[in-house]
Amino acid sequence: MFDIGINIQEFEIVQTGINKFEVRLKEPFLFSNLEKQKISFGHLRELLQIVFGENIDIVFKPLDSQTNTVKQRKIRPIRREF
């Protein structure tokens, strides 16, 4: 998915509404590096806009894989919650 040189350990893309998405990422240094965020979040936004159209709202959040693993037993990388 990413061809811009970041190391994502885990991810989830959660559709929370018709045009609303949460992108949850586990990558140790991404959320502390503003330049890396700008590049990677912009790239992912472009990819999602290709699939879902230009008018989408995306929120990027850190992924807490321990919470999700316990709750679901397995992380589903793409899912819907509405």
HTML snippet that shows the backbone in 3Dmol.js (N, CA, C, O; Angstrom):
<script src="https://3Dmol.org/build/3Dmol-min.js"></script>
<div id="view" style="width:600px;height:400px;position:relative"></div>
<script>
const pdb = `
ATOM      1  N   MET A   1       0.811  -1.192   0.000  1.00  0.00           N
ATOM      2  CA  MET A   1       0.000   0.000   0.000  1.00  0.00           C
ATOM      3  C   MET A   1       0.857   1.259   0.000  1.00  0.00           C
ATOM      4  O   MET A   1       0.552   2.222  -0.704  1.00  0.00           O
ATOM      5  N   PHE A   2       1.908   1.253   0.773  1.00  0.00           N
ATOM      6  CA  PHE A   2       2.752   2.435   0.863  1.00  0.00           C
ATOM      7  C   PHE A   2       4.033   2.201   0.071  1.00  0.00           C
ATOM      8  O   PHE A   2       4.708   1.190   0.263  1.00  0.00           O
ATOM      9  N   ASP A   3       4.359   3.109  -0.795  1.00  0.00           N
ATOM     10  CA  ASP A   3       5.605   2.996  -1.556  1.00  0.00           C
ATOM     11  C   ASP A   3       6.480   4.214  -1.294  1.00  0.00           C
ATOM     12  O   ASP A   3       7.189   4.681  -2.185  1.00  0.00           O
ATOM     13  N   ILE A   4       6.427   4.728  -0.063  1.00  0.00           N
ATOM     14  CA  ILE A   4       7.160   5.955   0.258  1.00  0.00           C
ATOM     15  C   ILE A   4       8.146   5.762   1.399  1.00  0.00           C
ATOM     16  O   ILE A   4       8.597   6.739   1.995  1.00  0.00           O
ATOM     17  N   GLY A   5       8.488   4.512   1.713  1.00  0.00           N
ATOM     18  CA  GLY A   5       9.564   4.242   2.647  1.00  0.00           C
ATOM     19  C   GLY A   5       9.248   4.344   4.128  1.00  0.00           C
ATOM     20  O   GLY A   5      10.127   4.689   4.917  1.00  0.00           O
ATOM     21  N   ILE A   6       8.014   4.053   4.530  1.00  0.00           N
ATOM     22  CA  ILE A   6       7.742   3.982   5.965  1.00  0.00           C
ATOM     23  C   ILE A   6       7.479   2.524   6.330  1.00  0.00           C
ATOM     24  O   ILE A   6       7.057   1.725   5.494  1.00  0.00           O
ATOM     25  N   ASN A   7       7.731   2.201   7.572  1.00  0.00           N
ATOM     26  CA  ASN A   7       7.633   0.824   8.030  1.00  0.00           C
ATOM     27  C   ASN A   7       6.402   0.668   8.917  1.00  0.00           C
ATOM     28  O   ASN A   7       6.473   0.905  10.123  1.00  0.00           O
ATOM     29  N   ILE A   8       5.294   0.277   8.339  1.00  0.00           N
ATOM     30  CA  ILE A   8       4.069   0.092   9.102  1.00  0.00           C
ATOM     31  C   ILE A   8       3.998  -1.355   9.558  1.00  0.00           C
ATOM     32  O   ILE A   8       4.024  -2.280   8.746  1.00  0.00           O
ATOM     33  N   GLN A   9       3.907  -1.537  10.881  1.00  0.00           N
ATOM     34  CA  GLN A   9       3.850  -2.886  11.433  1.00  0.00           C
ATOM     35  C   GLN A   9       2.453  -3.481  11.325  1.00  0.00           C
ATOM     36  O   GLN A   9       2.298  -4.656  10.993  1.00  0.00           O
ATOM     37  N   GLU A  10       1.430  -2.667  11.606  1.00  0.00           N
ATOM     38  CA  GLU A  10       0.044  -3.102  11.514  1.00  0.00           C
ATOM     39  C   GLU A  10      -0.805  -1.907  11.105  1.00  0.00           C
ATOM     40  O   GLU A  10      -0.413  -0.758  11.307  1.00  0.00           O
ATOM     41  N   PHE A  11      -1.973  -2.187  10.528  1.00  0.00           N
ATOM     42  CA  PHE A  11      -2.886  -1.100  10.184  1.00  0.00           C
ATOM     43  C   PHE A  11      -4.316  -1.611  10.172  1.00  0.00           C
ATOM     44  O   PHE A  11      -4.566  -2.809  10.037  1.00  0.00           O
ATOM     45  N   GLU A  12      -5.239  -0.688  10.314  1.00  0.00           N
ATOM     46  CA  GLU A  12      -6.661  -0.934  10.120  1.00  0.00           C
ATOM     47  C   GLU A  12      -7.249   0.274   9.408  1.00  0.00           C
ATOM     48  O   GLU A  12      -6.917   1.415   9.730  1.00  0.00           O
ATOM     49  N   ILE A  13      -8.108   0.025   8.458  1.00  0.00           N
ATOM     50  CA  ILE A  13      -8.898   1.092   7.847  1.00  0.00           C
ATOM     51  C   ILE A  13     -10.338   0.792   8.227  1.00  0.00           C
ATOM     52  O   ILE A  13     -10.894  -0.231   7.827  1.00  0.00           O
ATOM     53  N   VAL A  14     -10.941   1.690   9.005  1.00  0.00           N
ATOM     54  CA  VAL A  14     -12.285   1.457   9.519  1.00  0.00           C
ATOM     55  C   VAL A  14     -13.218   2.504   8.932  1.00  0.00           C
ATOM     56  O   VAL A  14     -13.015   3.705   9.115  1.00  0.00           O
ATOM     57  N   GLN A  15     -14.227   2.046   8.236  1.00  0.00           N
ATOM     58  CA  GLN A  15     -15.230   2.956   7.695  1.00  0.00           C
ATOM     59  C   GLN A  15     -16.266   3.188   8.792  1.00  0.00           C
ATOM     60  O   GLN A  15     -16.983   2.268   9.185  1.00  0.00           O
ATOM     61  N   THR A  16     -16.337   4.438   9.287  1.00  0.00           N
ATOM     62  CA  THR A  16     -17.226   4.763  10.398  1.00  0.00           C
ATOM     63  C   THR A  16     -18.514   5.442   9.935  1.00  0.00           C
ATOM     64  O   THR A  16     -19.418   5.657  10.743  1.00  0.00           O
ATOM     65  N   GLY A  17     -18.611   5.777   8.678  1.00  0.00           N
ATOM     66  CA  GLY A  17     -19.795   6.389   8.075  1.00  0.00           C
ATOM     67  C   GLY A  17     -19.671   6.263   6.568  1.00  0.00           C
ATOM     68  O   GLY A  17     -18.677   5.737   6.067  1.00  0.00           O
ATOM     69  N   ILE A  18     -20.661   6.737   5.847  1.00  0.00           N
ATOM     70  CA  ILE A  18     -20.633   6.591   4.388  1.00  0.00           C
ATOM     71  C   ILE A  18     -19.372   7.216   3.799  1.00  0.00           C
ATOM     72  O   ILE A  18     -18.741   6.621   2.925  1.00  0.00           O
ATOM     73  N   ASN A  19     -18.998   8.406   4.264  1.00  0.00           N
ATOM     74  CA  ASN A  19     -17.808   9.089   3.755  1.00  0.00           C
ATOM     75  C   ASN A  19     -16.783   9.345   4.850  1.00  0.00           C
ATOM     76  O   ASN A  19     -15.959  10.250   4.716  1.00  0.00           O
ATOM     77  N   LYS A  20     -16.813   8.564   5.939  1.00  0.00           N
ATOM     78  CA  LYS A  20     -15.903   8.790   7.065  1.00  0.00           C
ATOM     79  C   LYS A  20     -15.071   7.548   7.330  1.00  0.00           C
ATOM     80  O   LYS A  20     -15.575   6.425   7.355  1.00  0.00           O
ATOM     81  N   PHE A  21     -13.770   7.788   7.529  1.00  0.00           N
ATOM     82  CA  PHE A  21     -12.847   6.690   7.746  1.00  0.00           C
ATOM     83  C   PHE A  21     -11.896   7.017   8.887  1.00  0.00           C
ATOM     84  O   PHE A  21     -11.513   8.170   9.080  1.00  0.00           O
ATOM     85  N   GLU A  22     -11.518   5.987   9.641  1.00  0.00           N
ATOM     86  CA  GLU A  22     -10.410   6.085  10.594  1.00  0.00           C
ATOM     87  C   GLU A  22      -9.317   5.177  10.074  1.00  0.00           C
ATOM     88  O   GLU A  22      -9.555   4.005   9.783  1.00  0.00           O
ATOM     89  N   VAL A  23      -8.129   5.719   9.960  1.00  0.00           N
ATOM     90  CA  VAL A  23      -6.975   4.921   9.573  1.00  0.00           C
ATOM     91  C   VAL A  23      -6.127   4.784  10.824  1.00  0.00           C
ATOM     92  O   VAL A  23      -5.595   5.766  11.341  1.00  0.00           O
ATOM     93  N   ARG A  24      -6.007   3.554  11.304  1.00  0.00           N
ATOM     94  CA  ARG A  24      -5.269   3.271  12.530  1.00  0.00           C
ATOM     95  C   ARG A  24      -3.973   2.574  12.145  1.00  0.00           C
ATOM     96  O   ARG A  24      -3.978   1.534  11.487  1.00  0.00           O
ATOM     97  N   LEU A  25      -2.865   3.170  12.569  1.00  0.00           N
ATOM     98  CA  LEU A  25      -1.543   2.693  12.148  1.00  0.00           C
ATOM     99  C   LEU A  25      -0.660   2.393  13.346  1.00  0.00           C
ATOM    100  O   LEU A  25      -0.670   3.115  14.344  1.00  0.00           O
ATOM    101  N   LYS A  26       0.103   1.316  13.230  1.00  0.00           N
ATOM    102  CA  LYS A  26       1.144   1.038  14.215  1.00  0.00           C
ATOM    103  C   LYS A  26       2.482   1.184  13.504  1.00  0.00           C
ATOM    104  O   LYS A  26       2.884   0.331  12.712  1.00  0.00           O
ATOM    105  N   GLU A  27       3.151   2.270  13.801  1.00  0.00           N
ATOM    106  CA  GLU A  27       4.479   2.560  13.245  1.00  0.00           C
ATOM    107  C   GLU A  27       5.160   3.438  14.285  1.00  0.00           C
ATOM    108  O   GLU A  27       4.706   4.555  14.531  1.00  0.00           O
ATOM    109  N   PRO A  28       6.242   2.958  14.903  1.00  0.00           N
ATOM    110  CA  PRO A  28       6.790   3.589  16.101  1.00  0.00           C
ATOM    111  C   PRO A  28       7.061   5.088  16.024  1.00  0.00           C
ATOM    112  O   PRO A  28       6.821   5.794  17.003  1.00  0.00           O
ATOM    113  N   PHE A  29       7.541   5.587  14.922  1.00  0.00           N
ATOM    114  CA  PHE A  29       7.968   6.981  14.868  1.00  0.00           C
ATOM    115  C   PHE A  29       7.071   7.878  14.026  1.00  0.00           C
ATOM    116  O   PHE A  29       7.329   9.076  13.917  1.00  0.00           O
ATOM    117  N   LEU A  30       6.040   7.329  13.440  1.00  0.00           N
ATOM    118  CA  LEU A  30       5.202   8.102  12.524  1.00  0.00           C
ATOM    119  C   LEU A  30       4.494   9.265  13.219  1.00  0.00           C
ATOM    120  O   LEU A  30       4.475  10.379  12.695  1.00  0.00           O
ATOM    121  N   PHE A  31       3.919   9.017  14.384  1.00  0.00           N
ATOM    122  CA  PHE A  31       3.124  10.047  15.025  1.00  0.00           C
ATOM    123  C   PHE A  31       3.967  11.094  15.748  1.00  0.00           C
ATOM    124  O   PHE A  31       3.429  12.091  16.231  1.00  0.00           O
ATOM    125  N   SER A  32       5.269  10.886  15.829  1.00  0.00           N
ATOM    126  CA  SER A  32       6.146  11.908  16.417  1.00  0.00           C
ATOM    127  C   SER A  32       6.934  12.674  15.357  1.00  0.00           C
ATOM    128  O   SER A  32       7.714  13.563  15.698  1.00  0.00           O
ATOM    129  N   ASN A  33       6.749  12.348  14.091  1.00  0.00           N
ATOM    130  CA  ASN A  33       7.490  12.983  13.007  1.00  0.00           C
ATOM    131  C   ASN A  33       6.503  13.660  12.044  1.00  0.00           C
ATOM    132  O   ASN A  33       5.875  12.998  11.218  1.00  0.00           O
ATOM    133  N   LEU A  34       6.381  14.968  12.163  1.00  0.00           N
ATOM    134  CA  LEU A  34       5.385  15.694  11.362  1.00  0.00           C
ATOM    135  C   LEU A  34       5.625  15.603   9.860  1.00  0.00           C
ATOM    136  O   LEU A  34       4.670  15.515   9.088  1.00  0.00           O
ATOM    137  N   GLU A  35       6.878  15.621   9.440  1.00  0.00           N
ATOM    138  CA  GLU A  35       7.185  15.529   8.009  1.00  0.00           C
ATOM    139  C   GLU A  35       6.784  14.160   7.460  1.00  0.00           C
ATOM    140  O   GLU A  35       6.211  14.067   6.374  1.00  0.00           O
ATOM    141  N   LYS A  36       7.086  13.099   8.212  1.00  0.00           N
ATOM    142  CA  LYS A  36       6.707  11.747   7.803  1.00  0.00           C
ATOM    143  C   LYS A  36       5.182  11.605   7.765  1.00  0.00           C
ATOM    144  O   LYS A  36       4.642  10.948   6.876  1.00  0.00           O
ATOM    145  N   GLN A  37       4.493  12.220   8.727  1.00  0.00           N
ATOM    146  CA  GLN A  37       3.030  12.189   8.743  1.00  0.00           C
ATOM    147  C   GLN A  37       2.463  12.847   7.492  1.00  0.00           C
ATOM    148  O   GLN A  37       1.573  12.298   6.841  1.00  0.00           O
ATOM    149  N   LYS A  38       2.976  14.008   7.164  1.00  0.00           N
ATOM    150  CA  LYS A  38       2.471  14.755   6.010  1.00  0.00           C
ATOM    151  C   LYS A  38       2.571  13.921   4.733  1.00  0.00           C
ATOM    152  O   LYS A  38       1.625  13.860   3.947  1.00  0.00           O
ATOM    153  N   ILE A  39       3.709  13.289   4.536  1.00  0.00           N
ATOM    154  CA  ILE A  39       3.923  12.484   3.327  1.00  0.00           C
ATOM    155  C   ILE A  39       3.061  11.229   3.334  1.00  0.00           C
ATOM    156  O   ILE A  39       2.365  10.946   2.359  1.00  0.00           O
ATOM    157  N   SER A  40       3.105  10.470   4.434  1.00  0.00           N
ATOM    158  CA  SER A  40       2.402   9.186   4.468  1.00  0.00           C
ATOM    159  C   SER A  40       0.890   9.360   4.525  1.00  0.00           C
ATOM    160  O   SER A  40       0.166   8.630   3.847  1.00  0.00           O
ATOM    161  N   PHE A  41       0.389  10.324   5.328  1.00  0.00           N
ATOM    162  CA  PHE A  41      -1.044  10.540   5.403  1.00  0.00           C
ATOM    163  C   PHE A  41      -1.578  11.058   4.069  1.00  0.00           C
ATOM    164  O   PHE A  41      -2.664  10.668   3.642  1.00  0.00           O
ATOM    165  N   GLY A  42      -0.833  11.918   3.421  1.00  0.00           N
ATOM    166  CA  GLY A  42      -1.245  12.422   2.110  1.00  0.00           C
ATOM    167  C   GLY A  42      -1.318  11.310   1.077  1.00  0.00           C
ATOM    168  O   GLY A  42      -2.242  11.268   0.265  1.00  0.00           O
ATOM    169  N   HIS A  43      -0.342  10.408   1.109  1.00  0.00           N
ATOM    170  CA  HIS A  43      -0.308   9.286   0.172  1.00  0.00           C
ATOM    171  C   HIS A  43      -1.506   8.365   0.396  1.00  0.00           C
ATOM    172  O   HIS A  43      -2.167   7.959  -0.560  1.00  0.00           O
ATOM    173  N   LEU A  44      -1.785   8.038   1.651  1.00  0.00           N
ATOM    174  CA  LEU A  44      -2.913   7.162   1.937  1.00  0.00           C
ATOM    175  C   LEU A  44      -4.237   7.835   1.596  1.00  0.00           C
ATOM    176  O   LEU A  44      -5.154   7.178   1.102  1.00  0.00           O
ATOM    177  N   ARG A  45      -4.348   9.114   1.848  1.00  0.00           N
ATOM    178  CA  ARG A  45      -5.560   9.864   1.492  1.00  0.00           C
ATOM    179  C   ARG A  45      -5.810   9.763  -0.015  1.00  0.00           C
ATOM    180  O   ARG A  45      -6.945   9.541  -0.439  1.00  0.00           O
ATOM    181  N   GLU A  46      -4.762   9.925  -0.825  1.00  0.00           N
ATOM    182  CA  GLU A  46      -4.897   9.821  -2.278  1.00  0.00           C
ATOM    183  C   GLU A  46      -5.380   8.433  -2.695  1.00  0.00           C
ATOM    184  O   GLU A  46      -6.234   8.310  -3.573  1.00  0.00           O
ATOM    185  N   LEU A  47      -4.834   7.390  -2.069  1.00  0.00           N
ATOM    186  CA  LEU A  47      -5.250   6.025  -2.408  1.00  0.00           C
ATOM    187  C   LEU A  47      -6.718   5.782  -2.064  1.00  0.00           C
ATOM    188  O   LEU A  47      -7.452   5.183  -2.850  1.00  0.00           O
ATOM    189  N   LEU A  48      -7.147   6.248  -0.886  1.00  0.00           N
ATOM    190  CA  LEU A  48      -8.546   6.061  -0.496  1.00  0.00           C
ATOM    191  C   LEU A  48      -9.493   6.880  -1.368  1.00  0.00           C
ATOM    192  O   LEU A  48     -10.614   6.450  -1.638  1.00  0.00           O
ATOM    193  N   GLN A  49      -9.053   8.051  -1.809  1.00  0.00           N
ATOM    194  CA  GLN A  49      -9.892   8.868  -2.687  1.00  0.00           C
ATOM    195  C   GLN A  49     -10.094   8.211  -4.050  1.00  0.00           C
ATOM    196  O   GLN A  49     -11.133   8.401  -4.683  1.00  0.00           O
ATOM    197  N   ILE A  50      -9.130   7.457  -4.494  1.00  0.00           N
ATOM    198  CA  ILE A  50      -9.280   6.719  -5.757  1.00  0.00           C
ATOM    199  C   ILE A  50     -10.422   5.715  -5.636  1.00  0.00           C
ATOM    200  O   ILE A  50     -11.205   5.544  -6.570  1.00  0.00           O
ATOM    201  N   VAL A  51     -10.515   5.051  -4.483  1.00  0.00           N
ATOM    202  CA  VAL A  51     -11.532   4.024  -4.271  1.00  0.00           C
ATOM    203  C   VAL A  51     -12.890   4.620  -3.893  1.00  0.00           C
ATOM    204  O   VAL A  51     -13.918   4.204  -4.427  1.00  0.00           O
ATOM    205  N   PHE A  52     -12.900   5.603  -2.965  1.00  0.00           N
ATOM    206  CA  PHE A  52     -14.152   6.073  -2.376  1.00  0.00           C
ATOM    207  C   PHE A  52     -14.584   7.461  -2.841  1.00  0.00           C
ATOM    208  O   PHE A  52     -15.653   7.931  -2.452  1.00  0.00           O
ATOM    209  N   GLY A  53     -13.784   8.117  -3.655  1.00  0.00           N
ATOM    210  CA  GLY A  53     -14.148   9.437  -4.159  1.00  0.00           C
ATOM    211  C   GLY A  53     -13.473  10.557  -3.391  1.00  0.00           C
ATOM    212  O   GLY A  53     -12.898  10.340  -2.324  1.00  0.00           O
ATOM    213  N   GLU A  54     -13.551  11.748  -3.943  1.00  0.00           N
ATOM    214  CA  GLU A  54     -12.855  12.910  -3.395  1.00  0.00           C
ATOM    215  C   GLU A  54     -13.434  13.397  -2.069  1.00  0.00           C
ATOM    216  O   GLU A  54     -12.698  13.926  -1.236  1.00  0.00           O
ATOM    217  N   ASN A  55     -14.723  13.230  -1.865  1.00  0.00           N
ATOM    218  CA  ASN A  55     -15.393  13.826  -0.710  1.00  0.00           C
ATOM    219  C   ASN A  55     -15.434  12.853   0.472  1.00  0.00           C
ATOM    220  O   ASN A  55     -16.503  12.374   0.849  1.00  0.00           O
ATOM    221  N   ILE A  56     -14.264  12.563   1.055  1.00  0.00           N
ATOM    222  CA  ILE A  56     -14.209  11.677   2.215  1.00  0.00           C
ATOM    223  C   ILE A  56     -13.475  12.374   3.356  1.00  0.00           C
ATOM    224  O   ILE A  56     -12.604  13.217   3.142  1.00  0.00           O
ATOM    225  N   ASP A  57     -13.850  11.999   4.563  1.00  0.00           N
ATOM    226  CA  ASP A  57     -13.237  12.531   5.776  1.00  0.00           C
ATOM    227  C   ASP A  57     -12.407  11.419   6.405  1.00  0.00           C
ATOM    228  O   ASP A  57     -12.928  10.344   6.703  1.00  0.00           O
ATOM    229  N   ILE A  58     -11.109  11.675   6.608  1.00  0.00           N
ATOM    230  CA  ILE A  58     -10.206  10.658   7.142  1.00  0.00           C
ATOM    231  C   ILE A  58      -9.546  11.182   8.408  1.00  0.00           C
ATOM    232  O   ILE A  58      -9.035  12.301   8.446  1.00  0.00           O
ATOM    233  N   VAL A  59      -9.570  10.343   9.450  1.00  0.00           N
ATOM    234  CA  VAL A  59      -8.889  10.643  10.706  1.00  0.00           C
ATOM    235  C   VAL A  59      -7.803   9.585  10.890  1.00  0.00           C
ATOM    236  O   VAL A  59      -8.068   8.390  10.765  1.00  0.00           O
ATOM    237  N   PHE A  60      -6.596  10.023  11.182  1.00  0.00           N
ATOM    238  CA  PHE A  60      -5.481   9.102  11.407  1.00  0.00           C
ATOM    239  C   PHE A  60      -5.245   8.973  12.903  1.00  0.00           C
ATOM    240  O   PHE A  60      -5.179   9.973  13.618  1.00  0.00           O
ATOM    241  N   LYS A  61      -5.117   7.723  13.378  1.00  0.00           N
ATOM    242  CA  LYS A  61      -4.918   7.459  14.799  1.00  0.00           C
ATOM    243  C   LYS A  61      -3.872   6.366  14.982  1.00  0.00           C
ATOM    244  O   LYS A  61      -3.695   5.518  14.108  1.00  0.00           O
ATOM    245  N   PRO A  62      -3.180   6.387  16.121  1.00  0.00           N
ATOM    246  CA  PRO A  62      -2.277   5.268  16.423  1.00  0.00           C
ATOM    247  C   PRO A  62      -3.104   4.009  16.682  1.00  0.00           C
ATOM    248  O   PRO A  62      -4.202   4.082  17.233  1.00  0.00           O
ATOM    249  N   LEU A  63      -2.580   2.879  16.290  1.00  0.00           N
ATOM    250  CA  LEU A  63      -3.239   1.594  16.500  1.00  0.00           C
ATOM    251  C   LEU A  63      -2.722   0.969  17.781  1.00  0.00           C
ATOM    252  O   LEU A  63      -1.519   0.758  17.937  1.00  0.00           O
ATOM    253  N   ASP A  64      -3.621   0.677  18.688  1.00  0.00           N
ATOM    254  CA  ASP A  64      -3.280  -0.050  19.903  1.00  0.00           C
ATOM    255  C   ASP A  64      -3.639  -1.505  19.654  1.00  0.00           C
ATOM    256  O   ASP A  64      -4.756  -1.933  19.943  1.00  0.00           O
ATOM    257  N   SER A  65      -2.703  -2.257  19.123  1.00  0.00           N
ATOM    258  CA  SER A  65      -2.999  -3.621  18.682  1.00  0.00           C
ATOM    259  C   SER A  65      -3.353  -4.549  19.828  1.00  0.00           C
ATOM    260  O   SER A  65      -4.084  -5.517  19.613  1.00  0.00           O
ATOM    261  N   GLN A  66      -2.869  -4.298  21.034  1.00  0.00           N
ATOM    262  CA  GLN A  66      -3.211  -5.169  22.158  1.00  0.00           C
ATOM    263  C   GLN A  66      -4.703  -5.099  22.455  1.00  0.00           C
ATOM    264  O   GLN A  66      -5.340  -6.130  22.668  1.00  0.00           O
ATOM    265  N   THR A  67      -5.264  -3.903  22.472  1.00  0.00           N
ATOM    266  CA  THR A  67      -6.698  -3.739  22.727  1.00  0.00           C
ATOM    267  C   THR A  67      -7.516  -4.429  21.644  1.00  0.00           C
ATOM    268  O   THR A  67      -8.451  -5.170  21.949  1.00  0.00           O
ATOM    269  N   ASN A  68      -7.171  -4.191  20.385  1.00  0.00           N
ATOM    270  CA  ASN A  68      -7.928  -4.785  19.286  1.00  0.00           C
ATOM    271  C   ASN A  68      -7.782  -6.293  19.239  1.00  0.00           C
ATOM    272  O   ASN A  68      -8.746  -6.995  18.934  1.00  0.00           O
ATOM    273  N   THR A  69      -6.599  -6.803  19.535  1.00  0.00           N
ATOM    274  CA  THR A  69      -6.378  -8.247  19.488  1.00  0.00           C
ATOM    275  C   THR A  69      -7.208  -8.949  20.558  1.00  0.00           C
ATOM    276  O   THR A  69      -7.804  -9.993  20.294  1.00  0.00           O
ATOM    277  N   VAL A  70      -7.249  -8.386  21.753  1.00  0.00           N
ATOM    278  CA  VAL A  70      -8.022  -8.998  22.827  1.00  0.00           C
ATOM    279  C   VAL A  70      -9.512  -8.949  22.499  1.00  0.00           C
ATOM    280  O   VAL A  70     -10.218  -9.936  22.704  1.00  0.00           O
ATOM    281  N   LYS A  71      -9.992  -7.834  22.002  1.00  0.00           N
ATOM    282  CA  LYS A  71     -11.410  -7.650  21.717  1.00  0.00           C
ATOM    283  C   LYS A  71     -11.881  -8.524  20.558  1.00  0.00           C
ATOM    284  O   LYS A  71     -12.971  -9.092  20.623  1.00  0.00           O
ATOM    285  N   GLN A  72     -11.091  -8.640  19.512  1.00  0.00           N
ATOM    286  CA  GLN A  72     -11.531  -9.324  18.304  1.00  0.00           C
ATOM    287  C   GLN A  72     -10.788 -10.625  18.028  1.00  0.00           C
ATOM    288  O   GLN A  72     -11.168 -11.371  17.126  1.00  0.00           O
ATOM    289  N   ARG A  73      -9.756 -10.900  18.774  1.00  0.00           N
ATOM    290  CA  ARG A  73      -8.884 -12.050  18.561  1.00  0.00           C
ATOM    291  C   ARG A  73      -7.984 -11.889  17.346  1.00  0.00           C
ATOM    292  O   ARG A  73      -6.891 -12.454  17.317  1.00  0.00           O
ATOM    293  N   LYS A  74      -8.411 -11.139  16.354  1.00  0.00           N
ATOM    294  CA  LYS A  74      -7.612 -10.932  15.156  1.00  0.00           C
ATOM    295  C   LYS A  74      -7.975  -9.564  14.585  1.00  0.00           C
ATOM    296  O   LYS A  74      -9.150  -9.201  14.532  1.00  0.00           O
ATOM    297  N   ILE A  75      -6.980  -8.819  14.166  1.00  0.00           N
ATOM    298  CA  ILE A  75      -7.242  -7.510  13.567  1.00  0.00           C
ATOM    299  C   ILE A  75      -7.666  -7.713  12.123  1.00  0.00           C
ATOM    300  O   ILE A  75      -6.965  -8.364  11.347  1.00  0.00           O
ATOM    301  N   ARG A  76      -8.806  -7.158  11.767  1.00  0.00           N
ATOM    302  CA  ARG A  76      -9.236  -7.157  10.372  1.00  0.00           C
ATOM    303  C   ARG A  76      -8.748  -5.861   9.765  1.00  0.00           C
ATOM    304  O   ARG A  76      -9.134  -4.794  10.243  1.00  0.00           O
ATOM    305  N   PRO A  77      -7.919  -5.898   8.740  1.00  0.00           N
ATOM    306  CA  PRO A  77      -7.304  -4.677   8.226  1.00  0.00           C
ATOM    307  C   PRO A  77      -8.279  -3.672   7.623  1.00  0.00           C
ATOM    308  O   PRO A  77      -8.014  -2.470   7.657  1.00  0.00           O
ATOM    309  N   ILE A  78      -9.385  -4.129   7.081  1.00  0.00           N
ATOM    310  CA  ILE A  78     -10.372  -3.205   6.506  1.00  0.00           C
ATOM    311  C   ILE A  78     -11.744  -3.675   6.988  1.00  0.00           C
ATOM    312  O   ILE A  78     -12.130  -4.823   6.771  1.00  0.00           O
ATOM    313  N   ARG A  79     -12.472  -2.773   7.645  1.00  0.00           N
ATOM    314  CA  ARG A  79     -13.793  -3.158   8.142  1.00  0.00           C
ATOM    315  C   ARG A  79     -14.717  -1.952   8.227  1.00  0.00           C
ATOM    316  O   ARG A  79     -14.294  -0.809   8.050  1.00  0.00           O
ATOM    317  N   ARG A  80     -15.974  -2.228   8.499  1.00  0.00           N
ATOM    318  CA  ARG A  80     -16.990  -1.184   8.582  1.00  0.00           C
ATOM    319  C   ARG A  80     -17.625  -1.214   9.963  1.00  0.00           C
ATOM    320  O   ARG A  80     -17.906  -2.288  10.495  1.00  0.00           O
ATOM    321  N   GLU A  81     -17.857  -0.022  10.557  1.00  0.00           N
ATOM    322  CA  GLU A  81     -18.459   0.071  11.882  1.00  0.00           C
ATOM    323  C   GLU A  81     -19.673   0.993  11.878  1.00  0.00           C
ATOM    324  O   GLU A  81     -19.794   1.836  12.766  1.00  0.00           O
ATOM    325  N   PHE A  82     -20.547   0.864  10.940  1.00  0.00           N
ATOM    326  CA  PHE A  82     -21.778   1.657  10.958  1.00  0.00           C
ATOM    327  C   PHE A  82     -22.907   0.875  10.370  1.00  0.00           C
ATOM    328  O   PHE A  82     -24.031   1.373  10.296  1.00  0.00           O
TER     329      PHE A  82
END
`;
const viewer = $3Dmol.createViewer("view");
viewer.addModel(pdb, "pdb");
viewer.setStyle({}, {cartoon: {color: "spectrum"}});
viewer.zoomTo();
viewer.render();
</script>
